[in-house]
Amino acid sequence: MRSGTGSQPELFFEDLTPGHAFDLGVTAVDEAEMLAFARRFDPQPPHLPAAPGRRGRPEPPVASGLFILGLFMRAYVDHVLARAATDASPGMDEVRWLAPVHAGDRLAARLTVLGATGSTVRQGFGAVTLGGTMTRLDAQDRPEREVLRTRFRGWFALRE
């Protein structure tokens, strides 16, 4: 069994007990990445700069929710899955975008184990229910507003 980076895993199903939380770090929303994602995958007007001479919507572009979910996923991979004996995810149960996100925002990500049960589908694995959040930080790095909430499941290998 290898981790997401191909190294020996250090996190197994038994380590993921309800209430255990992971700090997934802080991500700065890069304007060029945000706009490139919007242009390619979600080219709705709120996600793109207003066209020259166009009336209405003087606000700056709002990040696509799917872009924000991608930022969360990257933090989850870097801080948990890269160290874990894991396999595919059986799915997401909830994704909620709670507040707009703009270029330059700094988002703190957190993951909490909500539940864990032995898998009835995959021998040698357990199913873990996880809750994730991203919170916008203010200029002093204090939590300002939760912008993303998600609940999903993952399969993690039992220790041999």
C-alpha positions in Angstrom: 0.0 0.0 0.0 1.3 3.4 -1.0 0.2 6.9 -0.1 -0.9 9.5 -2.7 2.8 10.5 -3.2 3.9 6.9 -3.6 5.7 6.8 -0.3 4.9 4.6 2.7 1.7 5.9 4.2 1.5 7.2 7.7 -2.2 7.7 8.0 -4.6 4.7 8.1 -8.3 4.2 8.8 -7.6 3.6 12.5 -6.0 7.1 12.7 -9.1 8.8 11.5 -11.3 8.9 14.6 -14.4 11.1 14.8 -13.5 14.6 16.0 -9.9 14.4 14.6 -9.2 17.6 12.7 -6.6 18.6 10.2 -5.3 22.1 9.4 -5.0 22.2 5.6 -3.2 25.5 5.5 -4.0 28.8 3.9 -4.5 29.4 0.2 -4.3 32.8 -1.5 -6.7 33.1 -4.4 -4.6 33.9 -7.4 -6.4 36.2 -9.9 -4.9 34.7 -13.1 -5.7 31.2 -12.0 -9.2 32.2 -11.0 -10.0 33.9 -14.3 -8.4 31.2 -16.4 -10.6 28.6 -14.7 -13.7 30.8 -15.2 -12.8 31.3 -18.9 -12.3 27.6 -19.5 -14.8 25.9 -17.3 -17.4 28.3 -15.9 -17.7 31.4 -18.1 -20.7 33.0 -16.5 -20.7 36.8 -16.3 -20.2 37.0 -12.4 -16.9 35.0 -12.8 -15.4 37.2 -15.5 -14.3 40.9 -15.7 -17.0 43.1 -17.2 -16.6 43.7 -20.9 -15.5 47.2 -21.8 -18.4 49.5 -22.3 -20.9 47.1 -20.7 -23.4 48.4 -18.2 -24.1 46.9 -14.9 -22.1 44.8 -12.5 -19.2 47.1 -11.5 -18.1 44.6 -8.8 -14.9 42.6 -9.3 -15.3 39.0 -10.5 -16.4 36.3 -8.0 -14.6 33.0 -8.1 -16.4 30.1 -9.4 -17.6 27.7 -6.7 -16.0 24.9 -8.6 -12.7 26.7 -8.5 -13.0 27.1 -4.7 -13.8 23.4 -4.4 -10.7 22.7 -6.4 -8.6 24.8 -4.1 -10.0 22.8 -1.1 -9.2 19.6 -2.9 -5.6 20.6 -3.5 -5.2 21.4 0.2 -6.8 18.1 1.2 -4.5 16.2 -1.2 -1.3 18.0 0.0 -2.0 17.8 3.7 -3.9 14.4 4.1 -4.1 12.2 1.0 -0.4 12.5 0.2 0.3 10.8 3.6 -2.6 8.4 3.7 -3.3 4.8 2.7 -6.3 5.7 0.6 -8.3 4.8 -2.4 -11.2 6.4 -4.3 -13.9 8.4 -2.8 -17.5 6.9 -2.8 -18.9 10.4 -3.2 -19.8 13.8 -1.9 -22.9 14.4 0.2 -22.9 18.2 0.5 -21.2 21.2 -1.1 -22.3 24.6 0.0 -20.8 28.0 -1.1 -21.6 30.4 1.7 -20.1 33.7 0.6 -18.4 35.2 -2.5 -14.6 34.8 -2.9 -12.5 37.3 -4.8 -8.9 37.4 -6.2 -6.5 38.1 -3.3 -8.7 36.5 -0.6 -6.8 34.2 1.8 -8.7 31.0 2.6 -7.9 28.8 5.6 -9.0 25.2 5.0 -9.8 22.6 7.7 -10.9 19.0 7.6 -12.7 17.1 10.4 -13.4 13.4 10.7 -17.2 13.1 11.2 -17.5 9.4 11.3 -15.8 6.1 10.5 -17.1 2.6 9.8 -15.6 -0.5 8.4 -16.5 -0.9 4.7 -18.9 -3.5 3.6 -17.9 -3.0 0.0 -14.1 -3.0 0.1 -12.3 -5.6 2.2 -9.4 -4.1 4.1 -10.8 -0.6 4.0 -12.9 1.6 6.1 -15.3 4.3 5.0 -14.6 7.8 6.6 -17.1 10.7 6.5 -15.2 14.0 6.4 -16.3 17.6 6.8 -14.3 20.3 5.1 -14.5 24.1 5.4 -12.7 27.1 3.9 -12.8 30.4 5.8 -11.8 33.8 4.5 -9.2 35.5 6.7 -9.1 39.2 7.4 -6.0 41.4 7.1 -4.8 40.2 10.5 -5.3 36.5 9.6 -8.4 36.2 11.8 -11.4 34.2 10.6 -13.8 36.5 8.8 -16.4 34.4 7.0 -16.9 30.7 6.1 -17.0 30.5 2.3 -17.2 26.7 1.7 -18.6 23.8 3.5 -18.5 20.2 2.2 -19.2 16.7 3.5 -17.9 13.7 1.7 -16.6 10.1 2.1 -13.3 8.4 1.5 -12.0 4.9 1.7 -8.8 4.4 3.8 -6.9 1.2 4.2 -6.8 -0.7 7.5 -3.4 -1.3 8.9 -2.1 -4.7 7.9 
